[in-house]
């Protein structure tokens, strides 16, 4: 059992080794842990979480610390949108706004009930951008994508990637 309550890089590296997006136990830190086990339990939101010294940590944050020496101040973004893919090349530090710009399930058009039309709009850096109302969803999506480009609203390349 590890006595230190503060997670340090030295402690982290004494307990685990990194291997292809996983932390593998190299030392026991409780009676329930086994050397060689991959750490982490999947949460309801798809992230891996692990307990070290009775404190829960997201595994992607531990992996970041393992590679760069300390916990990031901001959020960690999973570039490919797969929350359990903790390969270091899939992780980047991001502000909340930057992380939101790399969301996969983004509504590119909304049905406007009052008019019976599809609305194209975007909220970016605290400002609303309105691109119009359209008879069909695809026209609204096209208008939003054009508006994003015309107004230079910079999103991550993967933003909305799951919408088709």
N, C-alpha and C positions, 0 to 999 in steps of 0.2 A: 504494500500500500504506500502510495506517495504521500509525504507529509506536507508538502508545500501547497498553499491555497492559491498562489499566484501562478498563472500559466505563463511560462517564459519559453522562448525558443529552445533553450537548453533542455528544459523539461519535456517539451513536445518531441524533440528529436531523440530523447532518451527513451521515450515510450513507443514511438512509431517510426516506420520508414515509409516514404512515398513511393507508390508504384502505379503508374498509369491512371491517375485520378482517384486513387484510393490511399488511405492510410492503413498500414498493416502493423498490427501490434508486435513489438519486439520485446516488451517487458510487461509484466502484470502490474495493474494499478488497482485491482480489486480482486476479491475472491471469485467473481463471476467472469473475469477476463481470461482469455487464453492466447498465448503467444501464437502468432500466425493468422489470427482472425482479422478480417477487414472490419473496421469500425463504422458505425452509423446505422441508424434506424430511420426508415423513410417516414416523413411527416405527412399529414393530410394534404399539404400543399406541394409535395413532391421533392422536398429538400431532404438531405441526409443530416441527421443530428446525432451527436455523440456526447456522452457525459464523461468529464474528466474532473476528478476531485469534487464530485457532487455538484458540478456546474455544467449546464447544457451549452453546447457550442454547435453552430452549423459547421459541417465538415468542410464546406468550401472556404470558410473563413480560416479554419485551421490549416488548410492546404496553402492558402495565401501566406499565412504567417510562416509556415514551414519553408516556403521559397524566398520570401522577402524580409523576414525577420520580425515583423510585428503585425498586429491586427490592423486592418485598414480602418481609417476614420469613417469613410463613406461606405456605401453599399458595394457588394460584389455582384456583377452582372454575369449571367451565363450567356455567352454570346450566341450559342446555337439554340437557346430557349429550353434546353433540357436540364431541369433543375438538379438532377442527380448526376450529371456529367461534370465531374469536378477535376478534369484534366486541367493542368495549369494554363495551357494554351487556350482553353475555353473560358477562362475567367479574366475579368478586368475590373478595376475599381471604377465606380460610376456614382455620380450624384443621383439623387432620386429622380430628377428630371431626365438625366441621361439614361438611366435604367428604364424609365417609362418610354423613352424613344426607341427602345429595343423590345417592345412587347410584341408577342406573336399574335394574340387574339385581339386585334384592333378592329373596331367597327369603322369601316371606310365609308359607310352611308347609314343614315338613320331614317326610319319611316316617320314622317311628320303627320300625325293623325288628323290634325285640324284641316290640313289641305289635301290629305290623301296622296301626298307626293314624297319622294325620297330627297332628303336634305344632305348636302355636302358641306361640311364645316370642319374646322380643326382648332384646337386650343394649343397654343405653343408659346412658351416663355411668358405666361401670364396674360396672353392676348387671344381673343377669339377671332378667327378668320372664317367668314361666311362665303361660300362659293355658289350657293343657289339651291333651288328646288327643281326636281326633275321627275318626269313621269315614270321612269324605270330606274331600278337600282344601279345597273351598270353605267348609265349616263352620270349618275351622282358620284359613283366611284371614280370614273374618268375625270370628272371635274375636280374632285378632291386631289387626286394625284397630280393633275395639272397645276392646281393652286399651290400645292406643296412645293412644286418645282418653281413656279413663277415667283413665289414670295420667299424662295430660298429657305424654307423651313427644314433645317437639317435634322433628319432622323438617322438612326443607325440603318445600315443596308438591310438588316433582317426585319425591320419594323413592319408588322402586318404580314409576315411571310406565310402564316397559316391561313390566310383568307382566300387565296386563289383568285 
